[in-house]
């Protein structure tokens, strides 16, 4: 089994971990919404509810603080496990004993490095803070609107609880998936930077399914210099990873993985699957024609920052493919 296979299997297990962590996070937040809903009902009247505003704010703040600490603790433990996995995997594939990497260095990178330009350049802490502020603001708005419009306390409480059960569920899934991928990516990056002599580069690996974005699909199989180029997560809900390519002096089977890249794999898929991949994209039929008949590679449909080219730009940049597509 190659180092790429090990990393891909690890990523599958990480997706399962994300599902468990999302469930735990959601449970905490639903409890918070339930608690605030109960406080609203127990106030007895809108006048008393106004008087209880400080108590509600305190309870809300304490719940969010608990969530924040729990999330950071979970990600820290994940990073420790990820570092152990990387060390064991690289040692097995190189037959050399590597000195330990200081975990504090990795933890600092996880907490303080940017999630990426596509995600607004936020750090992990800032992303958490933005989410938490959004939760608190939404609850405050429900209470404010309810008081202004004369809504019953029970209806106000119901709206707060529904917020936790519906919109929050989708948001926490996205947040958890993105922050977990950031944590594992930064752990791997920190390890690779400390071991530049062992690695000749890092290969971008995207998940081979219809949910993968054009950005990650186009990067799939690209080998970047260690620590250079884009890092996962490339966008919210990103599942991609970068796998180290071992230097030839440590591994006879050096080089990028032998797996098909996304572009090659997609061309072998049924017509319906290809249509599903391009569905939702602007000018999807024309872009599909460029891909099928014009043989335009996926990486050519957008710039490196992830912005997809317009049809006019594609025609200008790739006139031969455009003509060949018959658009």
Secondary structure, DSSP 4 states (H G I P E B T S, - for coil): --HHHHHHHHHHHHHHHHHHHHHHHHHHHHHHHHHHHHHHHHH-SHHHHHHTHHHHHHHHHHHHHHHHHHHHHHHHHHHHHHHHHHHHHHHHHH--PPPPPPHHHHHHHHHHSB--GGGTT-BHHHHHHHHHHHHHHHHHHHHHHHHHHT--HHHHHHHHHHHHHTHHHHHHHHHHHHHHHHHHHHHHHHHHHHTTTTEEEEEEE---STTS-HHHHHHTT-EE-TT-S--S-SSTT---EEEEEEPTTT-TT-SS-SSPPHHHHHHTS-HHHHHHHHTTSTTHHHHHHHHHTS---GGGGB-TTSPBPPHHHHHHH-HHHHHHHT-
